[in-house]
């Protein structure tokens, strides 16, 4: 008698909560990658320079002996491995 009650209770619990457990196993939708941000900065191509500049007229670019290149994407800026200029990015 006790065994049938236990079986009945377990079956009732499965019917009530079984659908909730099966729905919890669904995988979330994959996230879409964001497009790279557009920027506008200037980089001195000299190896001595370690910064990128927001303005072409920044005093930090006066020391540049090589070409000053305009960079318009974050991926391109990562190639140069430069930090932000403290003069023009305040």
ROFIKOL-690056 format. One record per atom (N, C-alpha, C, O): residue number from 1; residue in one letter; chain; atom name; y, x, z. Coordinates in Angstrom, 3 decimals, padded with zeros to 6 digits. Example, Ala and Ser with C-alpha at 12.3 -4.5 7.8 and 13.67 -1.06 7.14 Angstrom:
BEGIN
PT    k  r  c   a        yy        xx        zz
PT    1  A  A   N  -005.690   013.190   007.800
PT    1  A  A  CA  -004.500   012.300   007.800
PT    1  A  A   C  -003.300   013.200   007.800
PT    1  A  A   O  -003.319   014.236   008.465
PT    2  S  A   N  -002.250   012.850   007.080
PT    2  S  A  CA  -001.060   013.670   007.140
PT    2  S  A   C   000.030   012.900   007.870
PT    2  S  A   O   001.138   013.409   008.039
***
This chain:
BEGIN
PT    k  r  c   a        yy        xx        zz
PT    1  X  A   N  -001.185   000.814   000.000
PT    1  X  A  CA   000.000   000.000   000.000
PT    1  X  A   C   001.259   000.865   000.000
PT    1  X  A   O   002.197   000.603  -000.753
PT    2  X  A   N   001.277   001.898   000.847
PT    2  X  A  CA   002.435   002.785   000.912
PT    2  X  A   C   002.612   003.544  -000.407
PT    2  X  A   O   003.737   003.783  -000.847
PT    3  X  A   N   001.495   003.916  -001.030
PT    3  X  A  CA   001.557   004.653  -002.300
PT    3  X  A   C   002.173   003.808  -003.405
PT    3  X  A   O   002.920   004.329  -004.232
PT    4  X  A   N   001.876   002.527  -003.433
PT    4  X  A  CA   002.438   001.663  -004.474
PT    4  X  A   C   003.935   001.464  -004.262
PT    4  X  A   O   004.690   001.349  -005.227
PT    5  X  A   N   004.365   001.421  -003.002
PT    5  X  A  CA   005.802   001.295  -002.725
PT    5  X  A   C   006.554   002.540  -003.199
PT    5  X  A   O   007.630   002.443  -003.788
PT    6  X  A   N   005.976   003.698  -002.933
PT    6  X  A  CA   006.610   004.955  -003.340
PT    6  X  A   C   006.692   005.028  -004.862
PT    6  X  A   O   007.717   005.426  -005.415
PT    7  X  A   N   005.621   004.648  -005.530
PT    7  X  A  CA   005.605   004.666  -006.996
PT    7  X  A   C   006.641   003.684  -007.541
PT    7  X  A   O   007.359   004.003  -008.489
PT    8  X  A   N   006.723   002.504  -006.953
PT    8  X  A  CA   007.690   001.504  -007.391
PT    8  X  A   C   009.127   001.992  -007.201
PT    8  X  A   O   009.968   001.811  -008.082
PT    9  X  A   N   009.407   002.612  -006.051
PT    9  X  A  CA   010.755   003.136  -005.776
PT    9  X  A   C   011.099   004.253  -006.764
PT    9  X  A   O   012.221   004.311  -007.269
PT   10  X  A   N   010.154   005.123  -007.036
PT   10  X  A  CA   010.421   006.222  -007.962
PT   10  X  A   C   010.665   005.696  -009.373
PT   10  X  A   O   011.523   006.218  -010.085
PT   11  X  A   N   009.932   004.684  -009.780
PT   11  X  A  CA   010.142   004.098  -011.103
PT   11  X  A   C   011.510   003.431  -011.187
PT   11  X  A   O   012.190   003.534  -012.208
PT   12  X  A   N   011.913   002.755  -010.129
PT   12  X  A  CA   013.224   002.108  -010.119
PT   12  X  A   C   014.339   003.143  -010.192
PT   12  X  A   O   015.325   002.937  -010.900
PT   13  X  A   N   014.199   004.253  -009.471
PT   13  X  A  CA   015.206   005.321  -009.520
PT   13  X  A   C   015.281   005.934  -010.910
PT   13  X  A   O   016.369   006.237  -011.400
PT   14  X  A   N   014.141   006.117  -011.539
PT   14  X  A  CA   014.131   006.700  -012.879
PT   14  X  A   C   014.818   005.782  -013.878
PT   14  X  A   O   015.567   006.249  -014.735
PT   15  X  A   N   014.572   004.498  -013.778
PT   15  X  A  CA   015.199   003.539  -014.686
PT   15  X  A   C   016.711   003.525  -014.475
PT   15  X  A   O   017.473   003.459  -015.440
PT   16  X  A   N   017.148   003.587  -013.211
PT   16  X  A  CA   018.588   003.522  -012.915
PT   16  X  A   C   019.317   004.797  -013.302
PT   16  X  A   O   020.390   004.748  -013.904
PT   17  X  A   N   018.732   005.940  -012.955
PT   17  X  A  CA   019.441   007.213  -013.141
PT   17  X  A   C   018.908   008.062  -014.280
PT   17  X  A   O   019.484   009.112  -014.566
PT   18  X  A   N   017.870   007.669  -014.921
PT   18  X  A  CA   017.277   008.458  -016.003
PT   18  X  A   C   018.201   008.625  -017.183
PT   18  X  A   O   018.259   009.705  -017.769
PT   19  X  A   N   018.925   007.586  -017.547
PT   19  X  A  CA   019.825   007.677  -018.695
PT   19  X  A   C   021.008   008.592  -018.395
PT   19  X  A   O   021.531   009.236  -019.305
PT   20  X  A   N   021.436   008.662  -017.146
PT   20  X  A  CA   022.553   009.539  -016.782
PT   20  X  A   C   022.158   011.001  -016.917
PT   20  X  A   O   022.973   011.827  -017.327
PT   21  X  A   N   020.918   011.330  -016.576
PT   21  X  A  CA   020.464   012.714  -016.687
PT   21  X  A   C   020.288   013.126  -018.134
PT   21  X  A   O   020.566   014.275  -018.477
PT   22  X  A   N   019.836   012.233  -018.991
PT   22  X  A  CA   019.641   012.583  -020.388
PT   22  X  A   C   020.975   012.779  -021.109
PT   22  X  A   O   021.045   013.576  -022.045
PT   23  X  A   N   022.026   012.083  -020.705
PT   23  X  A  CA   023.335   012.237  -021.328
PT   23  X  A   C   024.025   013.517  -020.884
PT   23  X  A   O   024.860   014.045  -021.617
PT   24  X  A   N   023.703   014.020  -019.721
PT   24  X  A  CA   024.354   015.217  -019.201
PT   24  X  A   C   023.922   016.472  -019.945
PT   24  X  A   O   024.588   017.500  -019.821
PT   25  X  A   N   022.844   016.434  -020.705
PT   25  X  A  CA   022.320   017.610  -021.380
PT   25  X  A   C   022.989   017.886  -022.723
PT   25  X  A   O   022.667   018.891  -023.356
PT   26  X  A   N   023.901   017.042  -023.181
PT   26  X  A  CA   024.551   017.235  -024.474
PT   26  X  A   C   025.461   018.457  -024.436
PT   26  X  A   O   026.140   018.707  -023.440
PT   27  X  A   N   025.469   019.209  -025.522
PT   27  X  A  CA   026.302   020.402  -025.615
PT   27  X  A   C   027.717   020.011  -026.023
PT   27  X  A   O   027.900   019.088  -026.817
PT   28  X  A   N   028.726   020.711  -025.483
PT   28  X  A  CA   030.103   020.418  -025.894
PT   28  X  A   C   030.353   020.910  -027.318
PT   28  X  A   O   029.671   021.812  -027.805
PT   29  X  A   N   031.322   020.315  -027.966
PT   29  X  A  CA   031.678   020.698  -029.328
PT   29  X  A   C   032.272   022.111  -029.320
PT   29  X  A   O   033.006   022.454  -028.393
PT   30  X  A   N   031.973   022.934  -030.326
PT   30  X  A  CA   032.526   024.291  -030.363
PT   30  X  A   C   034.041   024.259  -030.551
PT   30  X  A   O   034.576   023.395  -031.247
PT   31  X  A   N   034.722   025.215  -029.920
PT   31  X  A  CA   036.179   025.290  -030.009
PT   31  X  A   C   036.588   025.947  -031.318
PT   31  X  A   O   035.934   026.874  -031.794
PT   32  X  A   N   037.676   025.454  -031.890
PT   32  X  A  CA   038.205   026.029  -033.123
PT   32  X  A   C   039.095   027.213  -032.774
PT   32  X  A   O   039.805   027.197  -031.768
PT   33  X  A   N   039.048   028.233  -033.611
PT   33  X  A  CA   039.886   029.408  -033.399
PT   33  X  A   C   041.305   029.103  -033.831
PT   33  X  A   O   041.531   028.470  -034.863
PT   34  X  A   N   042.264   029.560  -033.034
PT   34  X  A  CA   043.668   029.348  -033.354
PT   34  X  A   C   044.115   030.367  -034.405
PT   34  X  A   O   043.618   031.493  -034.443
PT   35  X  A   N   045.034   029.965  -035.233
PT   35  X  A  CA   045.585   030.858  -036.245
PT   35  X  A   C   046.437   031.926  -035.561
PT   35  X  A   O   047.062   031.644  -034.538
PT   36  X  A   N   046.475   033.147  -036.101
PT   36  X  A  CA   047.292   034.191  -035.493
PT   36  X  A   C   048.770   033.811  -035.509
PT   36  X  A   O   049.257   033.201  -036.461
PT   37  X  A   N   049.467   034.176  -034.453
PT   37  X  A  CA   050.881   033.829  -034.336
PT   37  X  A   C   051.724   034.674  -035.285
PT   37  X  A   O   051.453   035.853  -035.511
PT   38  X  A   N   052.737   034.042  -035.824
PT   38  X  A  CA   053.669   034.753  -036.691
PT   38  X  A   C   054.761   035.377  -035.816
PT   38  X  A   O   055.320   034.716  -034.941
PT   39  X  A   N   055.052   036.635  -036.060
PT   39  X  A  CA   056.087   037.346  -035.313
PT   39  X  A   C   056.978   038.058  -036.311
PT   39  X  A   O   056.673   038.109  -037.502
PT   40  X  A   N   058.064   038.601  -035.831
PT   40  X  A  CA   058.918   039.425  -036.687
PT   40  X  A   C   059.459   040.568  -035.847
PT   40  X  A   O   060.391   040.395  -035.062
PT   41  X  A   N   058.860   041.742  -036.022
PT   41  X  A  CA   059.252   042.934  -035.274
PT   41  X  A   C   059.323   044.127  -036.225
PT   41  X  A   O   058.870   044.059  -037.367
PT   42  X  A   N   059.894   045.204  -035.735
PT   42  X  A  CA   060.042   046.440  -036.511
PT   42  X  A   C   059.308   047.564  -035.810
PT   42  X  A   O   059.369   047.695  -034.587
PT   43  X  A   N   058.604   048.386  -036.606
PT   43  X  A  CA   057.811   049.484  -036.070
PT   43  X  A   C   058.182   050.759  -036.813
PT   43  X  A   O   058.253   050.786  -038.041
PT   44  X  A   N   058.416   051.811  -036.043
PT   44  X  A  CA   058.613   053.126  -036.638
PT   44  X  A   C   057.233   053.712  -036.893
PT   44  X  A   O   056.399   053.745  -035.988
PT   45  X  A   N   056.980   054.176  -038.112
PT   45  X  A  CA   055.655   054.683  -038.456
PT   45  X  A   C   055.420   056.105  -037.961
PT   45  X  A   O   054.354   056.670  -038.207
PT   46  X  A   N   056.376   056.687  -037.280
PT   46  X  A  CA   056.242   058.018  -036.690
PT   46  X  A   C   055.250   057.953  -035.528
PT   46  X  A   O   055.264   056.987  -034.766
PT   47  X  A   N   054.403   058.949  -035.383
PT   47  X  A  CA   053.407   058.957  -034.313
PT   47  X  A   C   054.024   059.151  -032.928
PT   47  X  A   O   053.398   058.821  -031.920
PT   48  X  A   N   055.243   059.683  -032.872
PT   48  X  A  CA   055.905   059.913  -031.584
PT   48  X  A   C   056.378   058.609  -030.943
PT   48  X  A   O   056.421   058.502  -029.718
PT   49  X  A   N   056.727   057.632  -031.753
PT   49  X  A  CA   057.243   056.364  -031.236
PT   49  X  A   C   056.089   055.526  -030.689
PT   49  X  A   O   055.040   055.410  -031.324
PT   50  X  A   N   056.287   054.950  -029.522
PT   50  X  A  CA   055.232   054.169  -028.862
PT   50  X  A   C   055.617   052.707  -028.677
PT   50  X  A   O   054.911   051.975  -027.984
PT   51  X  A   N   056.731   052.256  -029.285
PT   51  X  A  CA   057.211   050.892  -029.056
PT   51  X  A   C   057.455   050.154  -030.371
PT   51  X  A   O   057.613   050.767  -031.426
PT   52  X  A   N   057.481   048.814  -030.282
PT   52  X  A  CA   057.932   047.988  -031.396
PT   52  X  A   C   059.226   047.316  -030.978
PT   52  X  A   O   059.482   047.128  -029.788
PT   53  X  A   N   060.046   046.953  -031.966
PT   53  X  A  CA   061.407   046.499  -031.695
PT   53  X  A   C   061.647   045.118  -032.293
PT   53  X  A   O   061.164   044.792  -033.378
PT   54  X  A   N   062.396   044.332  -031.564
PT   54  X  A  CA   062.697   042.964  -031.982
PT   54  X  A   C   063.835   042.943  -033.006
PT   54  X  A   O   063.870   042.077  -033.881
PT   55  X  A   N   064.760   043.893  -032.895
PT   55  X  A  CA   065.940   043.936  -033.768
PT   55  X  A   C   065.966   045.232  -034.564
PT   55  X  A   O   065.624   046.300  -034.057
PT   56  X  A   N   066.378   045.114  -035.818
PT   56  X  A  CA   066.481   046.296  -036.679
PT   56  X  A   C   067.580   047.235  -036.199
PT   56  X  A   O   067.527   048.437  -036.460
PT   57  X  A   N   068.566   046.700  -035.508
PT   57  X  A  CA   069.696   047.501  -035.046
PT   57  X  A   C   069.482   048.078  -033.645
PT   57  X  A   O   070.435   048.589  -033.057
PT   58  X  A   N   068.274   048.017  -033.090
PT   58  X  A  CA   067.998   048.536  -031.745
PT   58  X  A   C   068.223   050.046  -031.713
PT   58  X  A   O   067.893   050.757  -032.663
PT   59  X  A   N   068.782   050.517  -030.620
PT   59  X  A  CA   069.051   051.944  -030.474
PT   59  X  A   C   067.795   052.793  -030.430
PT   59  X  A   O   067.847   053.988  -030.723
PT   60  X  A   N   066.674   052.202  -030.070
PT   60  X  A  CA   065.410   052.937  -030.042
PT   60  X  A   C   064.929   053.339  -031.420
PT   60  X  A   O   064.143   054.277  -031.551
PT   61  X  A   N   065.385   052.648  -032.444
PT   61  X  A  CA   064.988   052.992  -033.813
PT   61  X  A   C   065.848   054.101  -034.409
PT   61  X  A   O   065.531   054.596  -035.490
PT   62  X  A   N   066.929   054.506  -033.739
PT   62  X  A  CA   067.789   055.578  -034.252
PT   62  X  A   C   067.050   056.909  -034.326
PT   62  X  A   O   067.372   057.743  -035.173
PT   63  X  A   N   066.075   057.122  -033.463
PT   63  X  A  CA   065.339   058.389  -033.419
PT   63  X  A   C   064.231   058.469  -034.461
PT   63  X  A   O   063.621   059.526  -034.629
PT   64  X  A   N   063.961   057.377  -035.161
PT   64  X  A  CA   062.848   057.328  -036.105
PT   64  X  A   C   063.129   058.235  -037.305
PT   64  X  A   O   064.143   058.081  -037.985
PT   65  X  A   N   062.219   059.183  -037.557
PT   65  X  A  CA   062.377   060.091  -038.685
PT   65  X  A   C   061.545   059.642  -039.891
PT   65  X  A   O   061.747   060.137  -041.000
PT   66  X  A   N   060.628   058.724  -039.686
PT   66  X  A  CA   059.806   058.194  -040.776
PT   66  X  A   C   060.295   056.807  -041.169
PT   66  X  A   O   061.402   056.399  -040.819
PT   67  X  A   N   059.457   056.099  -041.896
PT   67  X  A  CA   059.778   054.768  -042.378
PT   67  X  A   C   059.764   053.754  -041.228
PT   67  X  A   O   058.937   053.842  -040.321
PT   68  X  A   N   060.687   052.796  -041.280
PT   68  X  A  CA   060.706   051.676  -040.346
PT   68  X  A   C   060.102   050.493  -041.074
PT   68  X  A   O   060.616   050.059  -042.105
PT   69  X  A   N   059.000   049.968  -040.531
PT   69  X  A  CA   058.246   048.922  -041.217
PT   69  X  A   C   058.438   047.586  -040.507
PT   69  X  A   O   058.412   047.515  -039.278
PT   70  X  A   N   058.632   046.522  -041.299
PT   70  X  A  CA   058.718   045.160  -040.786
PT   70  X  A   C   057.306   044.609  -040.650
PT   70  X  A   O   056.530   044.657  -041.604
PT   71  X  A   N   056.961   044.081  -039.463
PT   71  X  A  CA   055.626   043.542  -039.198
PT   71  X  A   C   055.769   042.058  -038.907
PT   71  X  A   O   056.619   041.651  -038.115
PT   72  X  A   N   054.916   041.234  -039.566
PT   72  X  A  CA   055.060   039.787  -039.420
PT   72  X  A   C   053.825   039.091  -038.849
PT   72  X  A   O   053.793   037.862  -038.796
PT   73  X  A   N   052.813   039.843  -038.422
PT   73  X  A  CA   051.644   039.203  -037.824
PT   73  X  A   C   051.145   040.021  -036.631
PT   73  X  A   O   051.324   041.238  -036.574
PT   74  X  A   N   050.524   039.334  -035.697
PT   74  X  A  CA   050.021   039.982  -034.489
PT   74  X  A   C   048.894   040.948  -034.833
PT   74  X  A   O   048.804   042.029  -034.250
PT   75  X  A   N   048.034   040.567  -035.776
PT   75  X  A  CA   046.924   041.443  -036.159
PT   75  X  A   C   047.417   042.763  -036.747
PT   75  X  A   O   046.835   043.815  -036.485
PT   76  X  A   N   048.467   042.713  -037.526
PT   76  X  A  CA   049.032   043.936  -038.100
PT   76  X  A   C   049.670   044.799  -037.014
PT   76  X  A   O   049.591   046.027  -037.064
PT   77  X  A   N   050.304   044.153  -036.033
PT   77  X  A  CA   050.931   044.894  -034.938
PT   77  X  A   C   049.884   045.591  -034.076
PT   77  X  A   O   050.145   046.676  -033.556
PT   78  X  A   N   048.719   044.998  -033.916
PT   78  X  A  CA   047.651   045.605  -033.113
PT   78  X  A   C   047.176   046.923  -033.710
PT   78  X  A   O   046.709   047.798  -032.980
PT   79  X  A   N   047.288   047.077  -035.024
PT   79  X  A  CA   046.881   048.323  -035.681
PT   79  X  A   C   047.721   049.504  -035.210
PT   79  X  A   O   047.234   050.632  -035.131
PT   80  X  A   N   048.987   049.234  -034.898
PT   80  X  A  CA   049.901   050.311  -034.502
PT   80  X  A   C   049.782   050.674  -033.031
PT   80  X  A   O   050.193   051.767  -032.641
PT   81  X  A   N   049.236   049.799  -032.207
PT   81  X  A  CA   049.041   050.044  -030.772
PT   81  X  A   C   050.353   050.432  -030.098
PT   81  X  A   O   050.459   051.492  -029.481
PT   82  X  A   N   051.340   049.567  -030.222
PT   82  X  A  CA   052.658   049.819  -029.652
PT   82  X  A   C   052.959   048.846  -028.517
PT   82  X  A   O   052.407   047.746  -028.465
PT   83  X  A   N   053.835   049.260  -027.614
PT   83  X  A  CA   054.311   048.409  -026.524
PT   83  X  A   C   055.673   047.844  -026.897
PT   83  X  A   O   056.309   048.306  -027.844
PT   84  X  A   N   056.112   046.849  -026.152
PT   84  X  A  CA   057.398   046.222  -026.388
PT   84  X  A   C   058.536   047.141  -025.949
PT   84  X  A   O   058.442   047.807  -024.918
PT   85  X  A   N   059.589   047.171  -026.721
PT   85  X  A  CA   060.774   047.982  -026.398
PT   85  X  A   C   061.514   047.343  -025.211
PT   85  X  A   O   061.703   046.128  -025.168
PT   86  X  A   N   061.923   048.173  -024.265
PT   86  X  A  CA   062.646   047.653  -023.099
PT   86  X  A   C   064.116   047.379  -023.403
PT   86  X  A   O   064.765   046.629  -022.674
PT   87  X  A   N   064.650   047.974  -024.466
PT   87  X  A  CA   066.056   047.753  -024.811
PT   87  X  A   C   066.289   046.398  -025.480
PT   87  X  A   O   067.180   045.651  -025.075
PT   88  X  A   N   065.504   046.087  -026.484
PT   88  X  A  CA   065.802   044.883  -027.270
PT   88  X  A   C   064.952   043.671  -026.881
PT   88  X  A   O   065.188   042.582  -027.405
PT   89  X  A   N   063.993   043.811  -026.002
PT   89  X  A  CA   063.155   042.685  -025.610
PT   89  X  A   C   063.434   042.241  -024.170
PT   89  X  A   O   062.521   041.851  -023.443
PT   90  X  A   N   064.681   042.303  -023.780
PT   90  X  A  CA   065.048   041.876  -022.415
PT   90  X  A   C   065.203   040.386  -022.340
PT   90  X  A   O   065.508   039.851  -021.274
***
